[in-house]
Amino acid sequence: MVEARYFRDYRHSYMILQCRQTGADRSYQFKILTSDKIKEILKCSLRYVNGMTYLYYDISSRTNLESMFRGRKMTYEQVKDLIEQLYGIYSKLGTYFMEESKLVLLPEHIYYDLSRQKYIGLYYPDYESELANPYEPLMDYLLEHMDSRDEELADCMYRVYEMSEEANFSLEDALQMFGSRNQKEAVIVRPEVFTAVKEKPMVPQTEENLTDLFVQGKESEAPVQKKRSPFYPILAAVSLLGIAGAMGIYYLYELSQEEILVLLGCVGLMGLCLVISLAGCFKKNSGKGRNQEMKESQAEDWPVVYQAEPDMVPLEQVLSKDMDLAMTFPAGRPKEDISGEGFAQTEEECANTVFFDSARMAEHKLYALDRRNKQHIELTKFPYTVGKMAGCVDCVLEDDSISRIHARFEKEGESIRMTDMNSTNGTYKNGLRMQPQETVEIEPGDEIRFGKLNYCYR
């Protein structure tokens, strides 16, 4: 069990844990822990207060795993990156002969350094897990926060969860299970997934889409046209070359009377071939045009088939004079009298008035009080985070005094609660600075300050 308290001084935020060992300052693991040689674990210092020894872990500008993915889902790459880095922390502890069982694998004590984009572990020498399976809290968290729409991620996580219940399980086994996303042996593809990939995607059944599908169906039933033969174009080209060659011979050489007659006969034969080839080409082109026009005209004449939806009233029923008017008006709305005598309403429908509770519909908003700050914060969903790191927060505040993930808002019942996320310059409520990870309830009229930015909650 980890009983943590939080404290903030001028520039740093600390998580405080009590040290129960005597002579801790002379212990090897405490010397390694306080020397900051292992960058993958939280930097720690020993302090003595009233005869007690405490460990001060520096958590400035760092957020824990539980807060980072609250209200968000983890992707395949994010889960794999977390397991890879946790395995790297275990390996680094082994090189310094530190006890791996003292690494706290609780989601609220696995921190993330936003500047380095690295996970930072908590090494607590007095930590003793009360569970038979020390990986159970982490695996439960990953199952709850993974993106269940990713079938490959779901397969891997369920198999890793089952493996974590074995006595000889390690994070190396989980890392091998994930492996590469492109390796087929890493994941067993379920039959329903394979079938879903092969199925043709659904298309909205609009009038245009139905017409196209109907035309495609008719074209698929038509006989397959043969590839057009290049005979006629080649014959035309050969005929032209032959005529040109005969004319060249006639002008370049002196020919006898018999040779001239033979040459004219060849020219006449090639001219006949040219005429035949041109006629063949023209016939094919005109035939193709007529076929295309026939297909287009048939597509225009074909009827469009509509598929009625179960929750829609057919057009014939809407236009029917005998149709009940209750089908055309929502509940509670007066029915129109077709005869022109106005609206027919019962006395009960006119007398009842629904009370509108404006308090329930009130919006939750932080109004900026500084002249240079015109950005209001509208709490549209919960949990809702503010900070200056785009992509990690819901509202980006571009100010140097704002931390990457500065504060978080949550709704519990009808109350709104605000939590400081280990911000460097602090979060204030009505002038009082909050401790790291401290959660307070805010009410309309409270003054909220993030660093140098002042707001009023209304």
DRENLUMMI-209631 format. One record per residue (C-alpha): chain; residue number from 1; x, y, z; residue in one letter. Coordinates in steps of 0.2 Angstrom, whole numbers. Example, Ala and Ser with C-alpha at 12.3 -4.5 7.8 and 13.67 -1.06 7.14 Angstrom:
+---+-----+-------+-------+-------+---+
: c :   k :     X :     Y :     Z : r :
+---+-----+-------+-------+-------+---+
: A :   1 :    62 :   -22 :    39 : A :
: A :   2 :    68 :    -5 :    36 : S :
+---+-----+-------+-------+-------+---+
***
This chain:
+---+-----+-------+-------+-------+---+
: c :   k :     X :     Y :     Z : r :
+---+-----+-------+-------+-------+---+
: A :   1 :     0 :     0 :     0 : M :
: A :   2 :     7 :    17 :    -5 : V :
: A :   3 :     1 :    31 :     7 : E :
: A :   4 :     6 :    47 :    -2 : A :
: A :   5 :     5 :    65 :     2 : R :
: A :   6 :     9 :    80 :    -9 : Y :
: A :   7 :    18 :    96 :    -6 : F :
: A :   8 :    24 :   111 :   -16 : R :
: A :   9 :    37 :   123 :   -13 : D :
: A :  10 :    42 :   138 :   -23 : Y :
: A :  11 :    48 :   129 :   -39 : R :
: A :  12 :    44 :   110 :   -37 : H :
: A :  13 :    30 :    98 :   -33 : S :
: A :  14 :    34 :    83 :   -22 : Y :
: A :  15 :    26 :    67 :   -18 : M :
: A :  16 :    30 :    62 :     0 : I :
: A :  17 :    31 :    44 :     6 : L :
: A :  18 :    37 :    38 :    23 : Q :
: A :  19 :    53 :    28 :    25 : C :
: A :  20 :    51 :    14 :    38 : R :
: A :  21 :    69 :     7 :    37 : Q :
: A :  22 :    82 :    12 :    50 : T :
: A :  23 :    99 :    18 :    43 : G :
: A :  24 :    91 :    22 :    26 : A :
: A :  25 :   105 :    34 :    22 : D :
: A :  26 :   118 :    21 :    23 : R :
: A :  27 :   109 :     8 :    12 : S :
: A :  28 :   115 :     4 :    -5 : Y :
: A :  29 :    98 :     5 :   -14 : Q :
: A :  30 :    94 :    22 :    -5 : F :
: A :  31 :   111 :    29 :   -11 : K :
: A :  32 :   107 :    24 :   -29 : I :
: A :  33 :    89 :    30 :   -27 : L :
: A :  34 :    95 :    47 :   -21 : T :
: A :  35 :   110 :    49 :   -33 : S :
: A :  36 :    99 :    51 :   -48 : D :
: A :  37 :   109 :    39 :   -58 : K :
: A :  38 :    94 :    30 :   -65 : I :
: A :  39 :    84 :    43 :   -75 : K :
: A :  40 :    70 :    31 :   -78 : E :
: A :  41 :    64 :    32 :   -60 : I :
: A :  42 :    58 :    47 :   -50 : L :
: A :  43 :    72 :    58 :   -43 : K :
: A :  44 :    71 :    56 :   -24 : C :
: A :  45 :    79 :    65 :    -8 : S :
: A :  46 :    79 :    60 :    10 : L :
: A :  47 :    72 :    72 :    23 : R :
: A :  48 :    70 :    71 :    42 : Y :
: A :  49 :    56 :    79 :    51 : V :
: A :  50 :    52 :    76 :    69 : N :
: A :  51 :    63 :    61 :    70 : G :
: A :  52 :    54 :    53 :    55 : M :
: A :  53 :    62 :    49 :    38 : T :
: A :  54 :    53 :    54 :    22 : Y :
: A :  55 :    56 :    51 :     4 : L :
: A :  56 :    52 :    67 :    -7 : Y :
: A :  57 :    49 :    62 :   -25 : Y :
: A :  58 :    50 :    76 :   -38 : D :
: A :  59 :    34 :    76 :   -49 : I :
: A :  60 :    35 :    93 :   -56 : S :
: A :  61 :    27 :    95 :   -73 : S :
: A :  62 :    23 :    77 :   -73 : R :
: A :  63 :     6 :    68 :   -74 : T :
: A :  64 :     2 :    50 :   -70 : N :
: A :  65 :    -5 :    37 :   -81 : L :
: A :  66 :   -22 :    37 :   -73 : E :
: A :  67 :   -24 :    56 :   -76 : S :
: A :  68 :   -17 :    56 :   -94 : M :
: A :  69 :   -29 :    44 :  -101 : F :
: A :  70 :   -44 :    48 :   -90 : R :
: A :  71 :   -59 :    50 :  -103 : G :
: A :  72 :   -47 :    44 :  -117 : R :
: A :  73 :   -43 :    27 :  -125 : K :
: A :  74 :   -26 :    20 :  -128 : M :
: A :  75 :   -21 :    14 :  -145 : T :
: A :  76 :   -11 :    -1 :  -150 : Y :
: A :  77 :     5 :    10 :  -151 : E :
: A :  78 :     2 :    18 :  -135 : Q :
: A :  79 :     0 :     2 :  -125 : V :
: A :  80 :    15 :    -6 :  -134 : K :
: A :  81 :    26 :     9 :  -130 : D :
: A :  82 :    20 :     9 :  -111 : L :
: A :  83 :    25 :   -10 :  -110 : I :
: A :  84 :    42 :    -7 :  -119 : E :
: A :  85 :    47 :     8 :  -107 : Q :
: A :  86 :    41 :    -2 :   -92 : L :
: A :  87 :    52 :   -16 :   -97 : Y :
: A :  88 :    66 :    -4 :  -100 : G :
: A :  89 :    64 :     2 :   -82 : I :
: A :  90 :    65 :   -16 :   -76 : Y :
: A :  91 :    81 :   -19 :   -86 : S :
: A :  92 :    89 :    -3 :   -79 : K :
: A :  93 :    85 :    -8 :   -61 : L :
: A :  94 :    93 :   -25 :   -64 : G :
: A :  95 :   110 :   -17 :   -70 : T :
: A :  96 :   111 :    -8 :   -53 : Y :
: A :  97 :   106 :   -23 :   -43 : F :
: A :  98 :    90 :   -15 :   -37 : M :
: A :  99 :    75 :   -25 :   -32 : E :
: A : 100 :    63 :   -26 :   -46 : E :
: A : 101 :    48 :   -30 :   -35 : S :
: A : 102 :    50 :   -12 :   -27 : K :
: A : 103 :    44 :    -4 :   -43 : L :
: A : 104 :    26 :     2 :   -41 : V :
: A : 105 :    15 :    -4 :   -55 : L :
: A : 106 :     0 :     6 :   -50 : L :
: A : 107 :    -8 :    17 :   -64 : P :
: A : 108 :    -8 :    32 :   -52 : E :
: A : 109 :    10 :    30 :   -48 : H :
: A : 110 :    17 :    28 :   -66 : I :
: A : 111 :    22 :    45 :   -71 : Y :
: A : 112 :    24 :    53 :   -89 : Y :
: A : 113 :    37 :    66 :   -93 : D :
: A : 114 :    29 :    77 :  -106 : L :
: A : 115 :    46 :    86 :  -111 : S :
: A : 116 :    55 :    69 :  -114 : R :
: A : 117 :    40 :    59 :  -119 : Q :
: A : 118 :    46 :    45 :  -107 : K :
: A : 119 :    37 :    36 :   -93 : Y :
: A : 120 :    45 :    38 :   -76 : I :
: A : 121 :    43 :    24 :   -63 : G :
: A : 122 :    41 :    25 :   -44 : L :
: A : 123 :    54 :    15 :   -34 : Y :
: A : 124 :    49 :    13 :   -16 : Y :
: A : 125 :    60 :     3 :    -5 : P :
: A : 126 :    46 :    -1 :     7 : D :
: A : 127 :    33 :    -6 :    -6 : Y :
: A : 128 :    25 :   -23 :    -4 : E :
: A : 129 :    11 :   -27 :   -15 : S :
: A : 130 :    -5 :   -35 :    -6 : E :
: A : 131 :   -10 :   -44 :   -22 : L :
: A : 132 :    -3 :   -61 :   -27 : A :
: A : 133 :    -2 :   -54 :   -45 : N :
: A : 134 :     8 :   -38 :   -44 : P :
: A : 135 :     3 :   -34 :   -62 : Y :
: A : 136 :   -16 :   -36 :   -59 : E :
: A : 137 :   -19 :   -17 :   -57 : P :
: A : 138 :   -10 :   -12 :   -72 : L :
: A : 139 :   -18 :   -25 :   -83 : M :
: A : 140 :   -35 :   -20 :   -77 : D :
: A : 141 :   -32 :    -2 :   -81 : Y :
: A : 142 :   -26 :    -7 :   -99 : L :
: A : 143 :   -41 :   -18 :  -102 : L :
: A : 144 :   -52 :    -4 :   -96 : E :
: A : 145 :   -44 :    10 :  -106 : H :
: A : 146 :   -39 :     1 :  -122 : M :
: A : 147 :   -47 :     5 :  -139 : D :
: A : 148 :   -59 :   -10 :  -140 : S :
: A : 149 :   -62 :    -6 :  -158 : R :
: A : 150 :   -45 :   -11 :  -163 : D :
: A : 151 :   -47 :   -30 :  -164 : E :
: A : 152 :   -28 :   -34 :  -164 : E :
: A : 153 :   -26 :   -24 :  -148 : L :
: A : 154 :   -40 :   -33 :  -140 : A :
: A : 155 :   -33 :   -50 :  -144 : D :
: A : 156 :   -16 :   -45 :  -138 : C :
: A : 157 :   -22 :   -38 :  -122 : M :
: A : 158 :   -33 :   -52 :  -117 : Y :
: A : 159 :   -19 :   -65 :  -120 : R :
: A : 160 :    -7 :   -54 :  -110 : V :
: A : 161 :   -20 :   -53 :   -96 : Y :
: A : 162 :   -21 :   -72 :   -95 : E :
: A : 163 :    -2 :   -74 :   -96 : M :
: A : 164 :     0 :   -61 :   -82 : S :
: A : 165 :    -9 :   -73 :   -70 : E :
: A : 166 :     5 :   -86 :   -71 : E :
: A : 167 :    19 :   -86 :   -58 : A :
: A : 168 :    33 :   -84 :   -70 : N :
: A : 169 :    26 :   -70 :   -80 : F :
: A : 170 :    37 :   -55 :   -85 : S :
: A : 171 :    34 :   -39 :   -95 : L :
: A : 172 :    46 :   -47 :  -108 : E :
: A : 173 :    33 :   -60 :  -112 : D :
: A : 174 :    20 :   -46 :  -114 : A :
: A : 175 :    32 :   -37 :  -126 : L :
: A : 176 :    35 :   -53 :  -136 : Q :
: A : 177 :    16 :   -55 :  -137 : M :
: A : 178 :    14 :   -38 :  -145 : F :
: A : 179 :    29 :   -39 :  -156 : G :
: A : 180 :    27 :   -31 :  -173 : S :
: A : 181 :    10 :   -25 :  -179 : R :
: A : 182 :    14 :   -33 :  -196 : N :
: A : 183 :    19 :   -50 :  -190 : Q :
: A : 184 :     5 :   -63 :  -192 : K :
: A : 185 :    11 :   -74 :  -178 : E :
: A : 186 :     9 :   -60 :  -166 : A :
: A : 187 :   -10 :   -60 :  -167 : V :
: A : 188 :   -23 :   -73 :  -171 : I :
: A : 189 :   -35 :   -66 :  -183 : V :
: A : 190 :   -53 :   -71 :  -178 : R :
: A : 191 :   -64 :   -78 :  -192 : P :
: A : 192 :   -77 :   -64 :  -190 : E :
: A : 193 :   -63 :   -51 :  -193 : V :
: A : 194 :   -57 :   -59 :  -209 : F :
: A : 195 :   -75 :   -60 :  -215 : T :
: A : 196 :   -78 :   -42 :  -211 : A :
: A : 197 :   -63 :   -36 :  -221 : V :
: A : 198 :   -69 :   -46 :  -237 : K :
: A : 199 :   -86 :   -40 :  -236 : E :
: A : 200 :   -91 :   -25 :  -248 : K :
: A : 201 :   -94 :    -9 :  -238 : P :
: A : 202 :  -112 :    -3 :  -237 : M :
: A : 203 :  -117 :    12 :  -248 : V :
: A : 204 :  -131 :    24 :  -243 : P :
: A : 205 :  -146 :    19 :  -254 : Q :
: A : 206 :  -150 :    36 :  -262 : T :
: A : 207 :  -159 :    37 :  -279 : E :
: A : 208 :  -142 :    41 :  -288 : E :
: A : 209 :  -134 :    26 :  -280 : N :
: A : 210 :  -148 :    14 :  -284 : L :
: A : 211 :  -148 :    19 :  -302 : T :
: A : 212 :  -130 :    16 :  -304 : D :
: A : 213 :  -131 :    -1 :  -296 : L :
: A : 214 :  -146 :    -5 :  -308 : F :
: A : 215 :  -136 :     0 :  -323 : V :
: A : 216 :  -121 :    -9 :  -318 : Q :
: A : 217 :  -131 :   -25 :  -315 : G :
: A : 218 :  -138 :   -23 :  -333 : K :
: A : 219 :  -121 :   -21 :  -340 : E :
: A : 220 :  -114 :   -36 :  -331 : S :
: A : 221 :  -127 :   -47 :  -339 : E :
: A : 222 :  -122 :   -40 :  -357 : A :
: A : 223 :  -110 :   -51 :  -367 : P :
: A : 224 :   -92 :   -47 :  -366 : V :
: A : 225 :   -86 :   -37 :  -381 : Q :
: A : 226 :   -71 :   -43 :  -390 : K :
: A : 227 :   -55 :   -32 :  -391 : K :
: A : 228 :   -55 :   -22 :  -407 : R :
: A : 229 :   -44 :   -29 :  -421 : S :
: A : 230 :   -30 :   -17 :  -427 : P :
: A : 231 :   -32 :   -25 :  -445 : F :
: A : 232 :   -40 :   -10 :  -453 : Y :
: A : 233 :   -29 :     3 :  -446 : P :
: A : 234 :   -13 :    -7 :  -452 : I :
: A : 235 :   -21 :   -10 :  -469 : L :
: A : 236 :   -24 :     9 :  -471 : A :
: A : 237 :    -6 :    13 :  -466 : A :
: A : 238 :     2 :     0 :  -478 : V :
: A : 239 :    -9 :     7 :  -492 : S :
: A : 240 :    -4 :    25 :  -490 : L :
: A : 241 :    15 :    20 :  -489 : L :
: A : 242 :    13 :     9 :  -505 : G :
: A : 243 :     5 :    24 :  -514 : I :
: A : 244 :    18 :    36 :  -508 : A :
: A : 245 :    32 :    24 :  -514 : G :
: A : 246 :    24 :    21 :  -531 : A :
: A : 247 :    23 :    40 :  -534 : M :
: A : 248 :    42 :    42 :  -529 : G :
: A : 249 :    47 :    28 :  -541 : I :
: A : 250 :    37 :    37 :  -555 : Y :
: A : 251 :    46 :    54 :  -553 : Y :
: A : 252 :    64 :    47 :  -549 : L :
: A : 253 :    66 :    34 :  -562 : Y :
: A : 254 :    63 :    33 :  -581 : E :
: A : 255 :    51 :    19 :  -584 : L :
: A : 256 :    46 :    11 :  -600 : S :
: A : 257 :    28 :    10 :  -606 : Q :
: A : 258 :    25 :    -7 :  -598 : E :
: A : 259 :    33 :    -3 :  -581 : E :
: A : 260 :    22 :    13 :  -580 : I :
: A : 261 :     6 :     2 :  -583 : L :
: A : 262 :    12 :   -11 :  -570 : V :
: A : 263 :    15 :     4 :  -558 : L :
: A : 264 :    -2 :    11 :  -561 : L :
: A : 265 :   -10 :    -6 :  -557 : G :
: A : 266 :    -1 :    -7 :  -541 : C :
: A : 267 :    -7 :    11 :  -536 : V :
: A : 268 :   -25 :     6 :  -540 : G :
: A : 269 :   -24 :   -10 :  -530 : L :
: A : 270 :   -17 :     0 :  -515 : M :
: A : 271 :   -30 :    13 :  -517 : G :
: A : 272 :   -44 :     0 :  -516 : L :
: A : 273 :   -36 :    -7 :  -500 : C :
: A : 274 :   -36 :    11 :  -493 : L :
: A : 275 :   -54 :    13 :  -496 : V :
: A : 276 :   -59 :    -3 :  -489 : I :
: A : 277 :   -49 :     0 :  -473 : S :
: A : 278 :   -56 :    17 :  -470 : L :
: A : 279 :   -74 :    10 :  -473 : A :
: A : 280 :   -70 :    -3 :  -460 : G :
: A : 281 :   -64 :    10 :  -447 : C :
: A : 282 :   -79 :    21 :  -449 : F :
: A : 283 :   -91 :     7 :  -448 : K :
: A : 284 :   -84 :     1 :  -431 : K :
: A : 285 :   -84 :    19 :  -424 : N :
: A : 286 :  -101 :    22 :  -429 : S :
: A : 287 :  -107 :     5 :  -422 : G :
: A : 288 :   -99 :     9 :  -405 : K :
: A : 289 :  -107 :    26 :  -404 : G :
: A : 290 :  -124 :    18 :  -408 : R :
: A : 291 :  -121 :     5 :  -394 : N :
: A : 292 :  -116 :    18 :  -382 : Q :
: A : 293 :  -132 :    29 :  -386 : E :
: A : 294 :  -143 :    13 :  -383 : M :
: A : 295 :  -135 :    10 :  -366 : K :
: A : 296 :  -138 :    28 :  -361 : E :
: A : 297 :  -156 :    28 :  -367 : S :
: A : 298 :  -159 :    11 :  -358 : Q :
: A : 299 :  -152 :    18 :  -342 : A :
: A : 300 :  -163 :    33 :  -343 : E :
: A : 301 :  -178 :    22 :  -346 : D :
: A : 302 :  -175 :     9 :  -333 : W :
: A : 303 :  -185 :    12 :  -317 : P :
: A : 304 :  -177 :    17 :  -300 : V :
: A : 305 :  -180 :     5 :  -286 : V :
: A : 306 :  -182 :    12 :  -269 : Y :
: A : 307 :  -180 :     2 :  -253 : Q :
: A : 308 :  -192 :     7 :  -239 : A :
: A : 309 :  -185 :     9 :  -222 : E :
: A : 310 :  -195 :     1 :  -207 : P :
: A : 311 :  -197 :    18 :  -197 : D :
: A : 312 :  -203 :    28 :  -212 : M :
: A : 313 :  -221 :    30 :  -218 : V :
: A : 314 :  -224 :    26 :  -236 : P :
: A : 315 :  -228 :    41 :  -247 : L :
: A : 316 :  -245 :    33 :  -252 : E :
: A : 317 :  -250 :    32 :  -234 : Q :
: A : 318 :  -245 :    51 :  -231 : V :
: A : 319 :  -256 :    56 :  -246 : L :
: A : 320 :  -270 :    45 :  -241 : S :
: A : 321 :  -285 :    55 :  -235 : K :
: A : 322 :  -290 :    41 :  -222 : D :
: A : 323 :  -273 :    42 :  -213 : M :
: A : 324 :  -273 :    46 :  -195 : D :
: A : 325 :  -267 :    63 :  -192 : L :
: A : 326 :  -258 :    57 :  -176 : A :
: A : 327 :  -244 :    50 :  -188 : M :
: A : 328 :  -240 :    67 :  -194 : T :
: A : 329 :  -239 :    77 :  -178 : F :
: A : 330 :  -227 :    74 :  -163 : P :
: A : 331 :  -234 :    70 :  -146 : A :
: A : 332 :  -240 :    85 :  -137 : G :
: A : 333 :  -242 :    96 :  -153 : R :
: A : 334 :  -259 :   102 :  -158 : P :
: A : 335 :  -267 :    93 :  -173 : K :
: A : 336 :  -272 :   103 :  -188 : E :
: A : 337 :  -290 :   103 :  -194 : D :
: A : 338 :  -291 :    99 :  -213 : I :
: A : 339 :  -308 :   107 :  -214 : S :
: A : 340 :  -300 :   124 :  -210 : G :
: A : 341 :  -308 :   127 :  -193 : E :
: A : 342 :  -291 :   130 :  -185 : G :
: A : 343 :  -283 :   118 :  -172 : F :
: A : 344 :  -292 :   105 :  -162 : A :
: A : 345 :  -285 :   104 :  -145 : Q :
: A : 346 :  -292 :    96 :  -129 : T :
: A : 347 :  -293 :   106 :  -113 : E :
: A : 348 :  -279 :    95 :  -104 : E :
: A : 349 :  -267 :    99 :  -118 : E :
: A : 350 :  -270 :   118 :  -117 : C :
: A : 351 :  -269 :   118 :   -98 : A :
: A : 352 :  -253 :   108 :   -94 : N :
: A : 353 :  -237 :   118 :   -93 : T :
: A : 354 :  -220 :   110 :   -91 : V :
: A : 355 :  -208 :   118 :   -78 : F :
: A : 356 :  -192 :   123 :   -86 : F :
: A : 357 :  -177 :   121 :   -73 : D :
: A : 358 :  -164 :   133 :   -79 : S :
: A : 359 :  -152 :   128 :   -66 : A :
: A : 360 :  -151 :   110 :   -74 : R :
: A : 361 :  -147 :   118 :   -91 : M :
: A : 362 :  -134 :   131 :   -85 : A :
: A : 363 :  -118 :   130 :   -94 : E :
: A : 364 :  -101 :   128 :   -84 : H :
: A : 365 :   -89 :   142 :   -90 : K :
: A : 366 :   -74 :   151 :   -84 : L :
: A : 367 :   -74 :   169 :   -89 : Y :
: A : 368 :   -57 :   178 :   -91 : A :
: A : 369 :   -54 :   193 :   -80 : L :
: A : 370 :   -37 :   199 :   -87 : D :
: A : 371 :   -38 :   213 :  -100 : R :
: A : 372 :   -24 :   204 :  -111 : R :
: A : 373 :   -33 :   187 :  -109 : N :
: A : 374 :   -49 :   186 :  -119 : K :
: A : 375 :   -51 :   167 :  -120 : Q :
: A : 376 :   -65 :   160 :  -110 : H :
: A : 377 :   -65 :   142 :  -105 : I :
: A : 378 :   -81 :   133 :  -108 : E :
: A : 379 :   -83 :   116 :   -99 : L :
: A : 380 :   -92 :   106 :  -113 : T :
: A : 381 :   -87 :    89 :  -107 : K :
: A : 382 :   -80 :    79 :   -92 : F :
: A : 383 :   -66 :    76 :   -88 : P :
: A : 384 :   -60 :    92 :   -95 : Y :
: A : 385 :   -41 :    97 :   -95 : T :
: A : 386 :   -32 :   114 :   -98 : V :
: A : 387 :   -14 :   117 :  -102 : G :
: A : 388 :    -3 :   123 :  -116 : K :
: A : 389 :     2 :   106 :  -124 : M :
: A : 390 :   -10 :   104 :  -139 : A :
: A : 391 :   -16 :    86 :  -142 : G :
: A : 392 :   -15 :    82 :  -123 : C :
: A : 393 :   -27 :    94 :  -116 : V :
: A : 394 :   -45 :    99 :  -121 : D :
: A : 395 :   -42 :   118 :  -119 : C :
: A : 396 :   -25 :   126 :  -124 : V :
: A : 397 :   -19 :   141 :  -115 : L :
: A : 398 :    -5 :   149 :  -123 : E :
: A : 399 :     4 :   157 :  -109 : D :
: A : 400 :    22 :   155 :  -102 : D :
: A : 401 :    15 :   152 :   -84 : S :
: A : 402 :     4 :   138 :   -89 : I :
: A : 403 :    10 :   120 :   -88 : S :
: A : 404 :     8 :   107 :  -102 : R :
: A : 405 :    -6 :    99 :   -92 : I :
: A : 406 :   -11 :   111 :   -79 : H :
: A : 407 :   -28 :   106 :   -71 : A :
: A : 408 :   -42 :    95 :   -74 : R :
: A : 409 :   -61 :    97 :   -71 : F :
: A : 410 :   -73 :    83 :   -67 : E :
: A : 411 :   -91 :    82 :   -63 : K :
: A : 412 :   -98 :    71 :   -49 : E :
: A : 413 :  -117 :    72 :   -48 : G :
: A : 414 :  -121 :    91 :   -49 : E :
: A : 415 :  -104 :    97 :   -42 : S :
: A : 416 :   -89 :   102 :   -52 : I :
: A : 417 :   -72 :    97 :   -45 : R :
: A : 418 :   -55 :   104 :   -50 : M :
: A : 419 :   -38 :    95 :   -48 : T :
: A : 420 :   -21 :   103 :   -50 : D :
: A : 421 :   -10 :    92 :   -61 : M :
: A : 422 :     7 :    95 :   -53 : N :
: A : 423 :     8 :   112 :   -62 : S :
: A : 424 :    24 :   122 :   -60 : T :
: A : 425 :    16 :   139 :   -56 : N :
: A : 426 :     1 :   132 :   -47 : G :
: A : 427 :   -18 :   132 :   -47 : T :
: A : 428 :   -27 :   144 :   -36 : Y :
: A : 429 :   -45 :   144 :   -29 : K :
: A : 430 :   -50 :   161 :   -21 : N :
: A : 431 :   -32 :   166 :   -19 : G :
: A : 432 :   -27 :   149 :   -10 : L :
: A : 433 :   -14 :   139 :   -19 : R :
: A : 434 :   -19 :   121 :   -21 : M :
: A : 435 :    -7 :   107 :   -17 : Q :
: A : 436 :    -1 :    95 :   -31 : P :
: A : 437 :   -15 :    82 :   -35 : Q :
: A : 438 :   -27 :    91 :   -23 : E :
: A : 439 :   -45 :    91 :   -28 : T :
: A : 440 :   -57 :   105 :   -23 : V :
: A : 441 :   -75 :   108 :   -27 : E :
: A : 442 :   -79 :   125 :   -36 : I :
: A : 443 :   -95 :   135 :   -35 : E :
: A : 444 :  -102 :   149 :   -45 : P :
: A : 445 :   -93 :   165 :   -40 : G :
: A : 446 :   -76 :   157 :   -36 : D :
: A : 447 :   -60 :   165 :   -43 : E :
: A : 448 :   -49 :   153 :   -52 : I :
: A : 449 :   -31 :   156 :   -57 : R :
: A : 450 :   -19 :   146 :   -68 : F :
: A : 451 :    -2 :   153 :   -66 : G :
: A : 452 :    -5 :   171 :   -71 : K :
: A : 453 :   -22 :   169 :   -79 : L :
: A : 454 :   -37 :   174 :   -69 : N :
: A : 455 :   -55 :   167 :   -71 : Y :
: A : 456 :   -71 :   168 :   -63 : C :
: A : 457 :   -82 :   152 :   -63 : Y :
: A : 458 :  -101 :   156 :   -66 : R :
+---+-----+-------+-------+-------+---+
***
